[in-house]
Amino acid sequence: MTLPQRPRTVNVVVATTVMLSFISFWRAAAIVLSDLASSAYYVGGIAEQAIGKAAPWFILAIMLFSYAVRAIYIESCSMFVRGGVYKVVHEAMGGTLAKFSVSALMFDYVLTGPISGVSAGLYLGGLINETGEYLKMPGLHVYPPYFAAVFAAAVTIYFWRKNIIGIHESSEKALRIMQITTVMVVILIGWCLVTIFTKGYQPVPLPTLANLHFSKEGLGWLRGTAAPSITIIAIMVGLGHSLLAMSGEESLAQVNREIAHPKLKNLERAGFVIFIYSMLFTSLVSFFAVMIIPDAARQKFLDNLIGGLAMFLVGPMSVRLLFHGFVVLVGTLILAGAVNTAIIGSNGVLNRVAEDGVLPDWFRHPHHKFGTSSRLINLIVLLQLITIVISRGDVYMLGEAYAFGVVWSFAMKALSVLVLRYKQPGGRGWKVPLNFHIAGTEIPVGLILITIALFALALINVVTKEVATISGVSFTIAFFIVFEFSEKYNRLHTAAHTQELEKFNLNTKEDLTAGTAHVRPGNVIVAVRNPHRLDHLQRILEKTDTRRIDIVVLSVREVTQAASGEHPLDASQIFSVDETEVFSKVVNLAEKAGKHVELMVVPGSDPYAAIVATADRLQSSRIVMGLSPKMSPAEQGATVGRVWENLPEPRPSLSMEIVAPGEEPIFYNLGPHPPRLWPEDLDLLHQLWLELSSKGPGSKLHHRDIVGVALRRMQQALQSGHADEVVADVMREISNGKKKPEVRNHEPE
């Protein structure tokens, strides 16, 4: 036995992984909103530069359309816990298109951080310059683009560190940022409404062909053609330049794996919160800016639109400048939060690609201290810093290029979900609405319309955004080539690649207690070994509220007596490929349930003894096992019961649950416990009580007294010359008991 009876030390490997820290839907919404809502700070100015004063209507249309796009992401997440673009496109249309899609998506993410950081820097630089003018201090002046680039680099490095530490840390930052932003948004909307009712407003031109004034850059390769004079094309161009308003949707699929139980319901809640918040904030800001800021003045604030809006509200100049400072502070926080979101999202995407063997396995090794995929984070941040240097603080250039990755990743995602409706018709907890059935065939009208709209926007962006198309195609091709060569290299140098295996940090513990294992007394131990037989774990995940009861998933690494001698086994000997495979399946189930589990591997020559000894040390209340292929449930329960009897006093109170696929679980109590009596046994006990009560004891006699006397008399009979008769009676009772109806909740003999 490697786990002897209560030794001073126990050699146990505790495994941790990046993928088992779960967050509330509020935190998930905050992470996505840090990107989506941050676009309110720059999308209005970028869109107006491209299409004129009618831009707010197109931004409003895009925000309404974003709810439809979000529905596609919710459906894909209901099919795959890790339901990002790569997974969905790979399942629907194969690896080549999946690599193309994720290459375009990485262009989106690489630009998300820089455009947000640069925009924050432009707001801050604008505030510094306006404060210098107000205070008559010429020295208080910065060159906004260069200042913005330096600021963006500093913010990127800050959130690089936070993501190295872990998502819980970064998601809490995102939640705090959105709480502060909400205060600013409420004040801004209220103050804008007061200004409009007090001073009046400029009407926002309707989105008609006559009111669209495209810039030279806004038409791209359509410049000089008759196409912009066609109403439908002009409207599509306007929508294409407003697409930035719904960037960040892919982050919803990436944080889905971290959303706590109930996962799908919380995902829907997060999606609704995101829609309402971004709809009100982004749309209203663009309308208010045109309605309140004079046309001539607004041209100076296109890179700093909300800051300019603050300066044209009613009230004393000092108060407006103070509120402008608050707007810039909040903008800096939320735009910095978008930098964080970009790192989180791209980290999730590249993790998924690396899991599939496209990137070298080296990238996925967890950080030695924090357990995060730090090497991928380093790569992402390096690309973002290079982008910031190249842009030199030009937010319009970043915005135009940014749209390329946004729309193509959306379009490929929508097409893939549509293909999967027919390729994998089952397995969804939620579907995009507007589905009709004709002759037994489902026609997903809603999904088809969304897909067509996204591809139309993608194609119009190709011909109207020269910078975006050239840079986006170049980046996508470069990333695609890297993925292709990397995958081929992995196949040549890896004998047998096993897909979707997690990377675990291993920590050997010699003093195993509930405290050192970070679990609460009363926890549940779930024993696992076969990665294809985890029905019992799935049942426990569904039934257990992990806010009250911890789940410990335990695998026993069988070793011989010789291997458990004087020299302890190291972590790599205990945690082998088999443990990696089974715990990878465990992580997938835990992610799907949105519930945290602790992972442990114990070496032992007797698996049952190792499990019971571990339960004793962790002060567990229950052991859950799958049905043994070699023993009946009664034999399995009896075996564990005998192991429990060998524990030294005081033995813990433990129950055992055996779960067979498709059947009700069987429960056993280990050690002394009240027996489950047959109905006829209870009838006999009651008859004896009635008879004996009438012979003298009366009301002083209890049913327990009769049982106590009967047990003592049996003990005396066993110790006298009548033992054979007692054993014969017991055997007859066992034989009769087999003919009685089966009770699933019973104890071992």
ChimeraX attribute file (.defattr): number of C-alpha atoms within 10 A of each C-alpha:
attribute: neighborCount
match mode: 1-to-1
recipient: residues
	/A:1	19
	/A:2	25
	/A:3	23
	/A:4	14
	/A:5	14
	/A:6	13
	/A:7	9
	/A:8	9
	/A:9	13
	/A:10	22
	/A:11	22
	/A:12	26
	/A:13	25
	/A:14	21
	/A:15	20
	/A:16	20
	/A:17	22
	/A:18	20
	/A:19	20
	/A:20	19
	/A:21	18
	/A:22	23
	/A:23	21
	/A:24	19
	/A:25	25
	/A:26	20
	/A:27	24
	/A:28	29
	/A:29	29
	/A:30	28
	/A:31	33
	/A:32	32
	/A:33	32
	/A:34	29
	/A:35	29
	/A:36	30
	/A:37	28
	/A:38	31
	/A:39	28
	/A:40	27
	/A:41	30
	/A:42	27
	/A:43	29
	/A:44	31
	/A:45	27
	/A:46	24
	/A:47	31
	/A:48	25
	/A:49	22
	/A:50	23
	/A:51	27
	/A:52	20
	/A:53	26
	/A:54	23
	/A:55	31
	/A:56	29
	/A:57	20
	/A:58	27
	/A:59	30
	/A:60	21
	/A:61	16
	/A:62	23
	/A:63	25
	/A:64	16
	/A:65	16
	/A:66	21
	/A:67	19
	/A:68	17
	/A:69	24
	/A:70	23
	/A:71	21
	/A:72	28
	/A:73	29
	/A:74	24
	/A:75	19
	/A:76	28
	/A:77	26
	/A:78	22
	/A:79	20
	/A:80	19
	/A:81	24
	/A:82	24
	/A:83	26
	/A:84	27
	/A:85	29
	/A:86	28
	/A:87	23
	/A:88	26
	/A:89	28
	/A:90	16
	/A:91	17
	/A:92	22
	/A:93	16
	/A:94	14
	/A:95	17
	/A:96	13
	/A:97	17
	/A:98	24
	/A:99	25
	/A:100	23
	/A:101	24
	/A:102	28
	/A:103	28
	/A:104	27
	/A:105	28
	/A:106	26
	/A:107	27
	/A:108	26
	/A:109	30
	/A:110	25
	/A:111	25
	/A:112	30
	/A:113	31
	/A:114	36
	/A:115	32
	/A:116	33
	/A:117	32
	/A:118	33
	/A:119	34
	/A:120	31
	/A:121	30
	/A:122	28
	/A:123	28
	/A:124	26
	/A:125	23
	/A:126	24
	/A:127	24
	/A:128	17
	/A:129	19
	/A:130	18
	/A:131	19
	/A:132	16
	/A:133	14
	/A:134	13
	/A:135	10
	/A:136	10
	/A:137	12
	/A:138	11
	/A:139	9
	/A:140	13
	/A:141	16
	/A:142	16
	/A:143	11
	/A:144	22
	/A:145	19
	/A:146	19
	/A:147	17
	/A:148	29
	/A:149	28
	/A:150	18
	/A:151	23
	/A:152	31
	/A:153	22
	/A:154	15
	/A:155	24
	/A:156	27
	/A:157	17
	/A:158	14
	/A:159	23
	/A:160	22
	/A:161	14
	/A:162	17
	/A:163	24
	/A:164	22
	/A:165	18
	/A:166	19
	/A:167	22
	/A:168	16
	/A:169	12
	/A:170	22
	/A:171	27
	/A:172	17
	/A:173	19
	/A:174	27
	/A:175	20
	/A:176	16
	/A:177	23
	/A:178	24
	/A:179	12
	/A:180	15
	/A:181	23
	/A:182	15
	/A:183	11
	/A:184	18
	/A:185	18
	/A:186	12
	/A:187	14
	/A:188	22
	/A:189	16
	/A:190	11
	/A:191	16
	/A:192	23
	/A:193	15
	/A:194	14
	/A:195	18
	/A:196	16
	/A:197	10
	/A:198	11
	/A:199	10
	/A:200	12
	/A:201	15
	/A:202	15
	/A:203	13
	/A:204	18
	/A:205	16
	/A:206	15
	/A:207	19
	/A:208	11
	/A:209	15
	/A:210	10
	/A:211	15
	/A:212	24
	/A:213	18
	/A:214	20
	/A:215	14
	/A:216	15
	/A:217	17
	/A:218	26
	/A:219	25
	/A:220	19
	/A:221	14
	/A:222	17
	/A:223	16
	/A:224	10
	/A:225	9
	/A:226	8
	/A:227	13
	/A:228	19
	/A:229	12
	/A:230	10
	/A:231	14
	/A:232	12
	/A:233	15
	/A:234	22
	/A:235	17
	/A:236	20
	/A:237	26
	/A:238	30
	/A:239	24
	/A:240	29
	/A:241	31
	/A:242	28
	/A:243	29
	/A:244	27
	/A:245	31
	/A:246	29
	/A:247	25
	/A:248	26
	/A:249	24
	/A:250	27
	/A:251	27
	/A:252	26
	/A:253	26
	/A:254	26
	/A:255	28
	/A:256	31
	/A:257	28
	/A:258	28
	/A:259	30
	/A:260	25
	/A:261	24
	/A:262	15
	/A:263	24
	/A:264	22
	/A:265	16
	/A:266	20
	/A:267	28
	/A:268	17
	/A:269	16
	/A:270	23
	/A:271	23
	/A:272	15
	/A:273	17
	/A:274	26
	/A:275	21
	/A:276	13
	/A:277	17
	/A:278	24
	/A:279	25
	/A:280	16
	/A:281	22
	/A:282	25
	/A:283	24
	/A:284	19
	/A:285	24
	/A:286	30
	/A:287	21
	/A:288	24
	/A:289	28
	/A:290	24
	/A:291	19
	/A:292	23
	/A:293	21
	/A:294	14
	/A:295	13
	/A:296	8
	/A:297	11
	/A:298	18
	/A:299	16
	/A:300	12
	/A:301	18
	/A:302	22
	/A:303	27
	/A:304	26
	/A:305	26
	/A:306	25
	/A:307	26
	/A:308	23
	/A:309	25
	/A:310	25
	/A:311	20
	/A:312	18
	/A:313	23
	/A:314	16
	/A:315	11
	/A:316	10
	/A:317	13
	/A:318	11
	/A:319	14
	/A:320	18
	/A:321	19
	/A:322	15
	/A:323	19
	/A:324	24
	/A:325	19
	/A:326	17
	/A:327	25
	/A:328	25
	/A:329	19
	/A:330	23
	/A:331	29
	/A:332	27
	/A:333	24
	/A:334	31
	/A:335	34
	/A:336	31
	/A:337	33
	/A:338	31
	/A:339	32
	/A:340	31
	/A:341	31
	/A:342	32
	/A:343	28
	/A:344	26
	/A:345	25
	/A:346	26
	/A:347	25
	/A:348	23
	/A:349	28
	/A:350	23
	/A:351	21
	/A:352	22
	/A:353	21
	/A:354	23
	/A:355	21
	/A:356	20
	/A:357	22
	/A:358	23
	/A:359	23
	/A:360	18
	/A:361	16
	/A:362	11
	/A:363	18
	/A:364	22
	/A:365	19
	/A:366	22
	/A:367	17
	/A:368	11
	/A:369	9
	/A:370	16
	/A:371	20
	/A:372	25
	/A:373	26
	/A:374	23
	/A:375	16
	/A:376	24
	/A:377	22
	/A:378	18
	/A:379	13
	/A:380	22
	/A:381	23
	/A:382	15
	/A:383	15
	/A:384	26
	/A:385	21
	/A:386	13
	/A:387	20
	/A:388	27
	/A:389	15
	/A:390	12
	/A:391	18
	/A:392	17
	/A:393	27
	/A:394	20
	/A:395	25
	/A:396	21
	/A:397	15
	/A:398	24
	/A:399	26
	/A:400	26
	/A:401	23
	/A:402	28
	/A:403	29
	/A:404	30
	/A:405	29
	/A:406	25
	/A:407	26
	/A:408	25
	/A:409	27
	/A:410	27
	/A:411	22
	/A:412	25
	/A:413	29
	/A:414	29
	/A:415	22
	/A:416	26
	/A:417	27
	/A:418	19
	/A:419	17
	/A:420	19
	/A:421	17
	/A:422	14
	/A:423	13
	/A:424	13
	/A:425	10
	/A:426	10
	/A:427	9
	/A:428	15
	/A:429	13
	/A:430	17
	/A:431	20
	/A:432	22
	/A:433	13
	/A:434	12
	/A:435	13
	/A:436	12
	/A:437	9
	/A:438	7
	/A:439	5
	/A:440	7
	/A:441	9
	/A:442	13
	/A:443	15
	/A:444	18
	/A:445	14
	/A:446	17
	/A:447	23
	/A:448	17
	/A:449	13
	/A:450	22
	/A:451	23
	/A:452	14
	/A:453	14
	/A:454	23
	/A:455	18
	/A:456	16
	/A:457	21
	/A:458	23
	/A:459	15
	/A:460	21
	/A:461	28
	/A:462	21
	/A:463	16
	/A:464	22
	/A:465	23
	/A:466	18
	/A:467	19
	/A:468	23
	/A:469	21
	/A:470	14
	/A:471	15
	/A:472	25
	/A:473	18
	/A:474	14
	/A:475	17
	/A:476	23
	/A:477	16
	/A:478	13
	/A:479	18
	/A:480	21
	/A:481	15
	/A:482	15
	/A:483	23
	/A:484	17
	/A:485	13
	/A:486	17
	/A:487	18
	/A:488	14
	/A:489	15
	/A:490	17
	/A:491	15
	/A:492	10
	/A:493	9
	/A:494	13
	/A:495	8
	/A:496	9
	/A:497	14
	/A:498	11
	/A:499	11
	/A:500	17
	/A:501	20
	/A:502	24
	/A:503	22
	/A:504	23
	/A:505	19
	/A:506	21
	/A:507	14
	/A:508	18
	/A:509	16
	/A:510	14
	/A:511	16
	/A:512	19
	/A:513	20
	/A:514	19
	/A:515	13
	/A:516	11
	/A:517	17
	/A:518	11
	/A:519	20
	/A:520	17
	/A:521	17
	/A:522	18
	/A:523	21
	/A:524	26
	/A:525	30
	/A:526	23
	/A:527	23
	/A:528	23
	/A:529	19
	/A:530	15
	/A:531	16
	/A:532	10
	/A:533	16
	/A:534	22
	/A:535	17
	/A:536	22
	/A:537	23
	/A:538	15
	/A:539	14
	/A:540	16
	/A:541	21
	/A:542	15
	/A:543	9
	/A:544	14
	/A:545	13
	/A:546	16
	/A:547	8
	/A:548	10
	/A:549	16
	/A:550	22
	/A:551	25
	/A:552	22
	/A:553	20
	/A:554	25
	/A:555	26
	/A:556	24
	/A:557	20
	/A:558	18
	/A:559	19
	/A:560	13
	/A:561	12
	/A:562	11
	/A:563	16
	/A:564	18
	/A:565	11
	/A:566	7
	/A:567	8
	/A:568	14
	/A:569	17
	/A:570	13
	/A:571	18
	/A:572	10
	/A:573	12
	/A:574	22
	/A:575	23
	/A:576	12
	/A:577	12
	/A:578	14
	/A:579	21
	/A:580	17
	/A:581	19
	/A:582	20
	/A:583	28
	/A:584	19
	/A:585	20
	/A:586	21
	/A:587	22
	/A:588	20
	/A:589	17
	/A:590	24
	/A:591	25
	/A:592	26
	/A:593	20
	/A:594	28
	/A:595	27
	/A:596	22
	/A:597	22
	/A:598	19
	/A:599	23
	/A:600	25
	/A:601	26
	/A:602	23
	/A:603	28
	/A:604	24
	/A:605	19
	/A:606	18
	/A:607	21
	/A:608	19
	/A:609	24
	/A:610	25
	/A:611	24
	/A:612	24
	/A:613	21
	/A:614	23
	/A:615	25
	/A:616	21
	/A:617	17
	/A:618	24
	/A:619	21
	/A:620	26
	/A:621	18
	/A:622	22
	/A:623	23
	/A:624	24
	/A:625	22
	/A:626	22
	/A:627	20
	/A:628	13
	/A:629	7
	/A:630	8
	/A:631	11
	/A:632	11
	/A:633	21
	/A:634	15
	/A:635	14
	/A:636	17
	/A:637	23
	/A:638	17
	/A:639	15
	/A:640	20
	/A:641	23
	/A:642	15
	/A:643	17
	/A:644	21
	/A:645	12
	/A:646	12
	/A:647	17
	/A:648	10
	/A:649	7
	/A:650	6
	/A:651	14
	/A:652	18
	/A:653	16
	/A:654	21
	/A:655	18
	/A:656	23
	/A:657	21
	/A:658	20
	/A:659	23
	/A:660	18
	/A:661	13
	/A:662	7
	/A:663	8
	/A:664	11
	/A:665	19
	/A:666	20
	/A:667	22
	/A:668	25
	/A:669	20
	/A:670	23
	/A:671	17
	/A:672	9
	/A:673	10
	/A:674	8
	/A:675	9
	/A:676	12
	/A:677	10
	/A:678	13
	/A:679	9
	/A:680	9
	/A:681	11
	/A:682	13
	/A:683	12
	/A:684	12
	/A:685	15
	/A:686	15
	/A:687	12
	/A:688	13
	/A:689	20
	/A:690	15
	/A:691	11
	/A:692	14
	/A:693	15
	/A:694	11
	/A:695	8
	/A:696	10
	/A:697	11
	/A:698	13
	/A:699	8
	/A:700	8
	/A:701	15
	/A:702	14
	/A:703	13
	/A:704	11
	/A:705	12
	/A:706	15
	/A:707	13
	/A:708	10
	/A:709	11
	/A:710	12
	/A:711	12
	/A:712	11
	/A:713	12
	/A:714	14
	/A:715	13
	/A:716	13
	/A:717	15
	/A:718	15
	/A:719	10
	/A:720	10
	/A:721	9
	/A:722	12
	/A:723	15
	/A:724	12
	/A:725	12
	/A:726	14
	/A:727	12
	/A:728	11
	/A:729	12
	/A:730	12
	/A:731	12
	/A:732	11
	/A:733	11
	/A:734	12
	/A:735	11
	/A:736	10
	/A:737	12
	/A:738	9
	/A:739	8
	/A:740	9
	/A:741	8
	/A:742	9
	/A:743	11
	/A:744	12
	/A:745	13
	/A:746	16
	/A:747	22
	/A:748	18
	/A:749	10
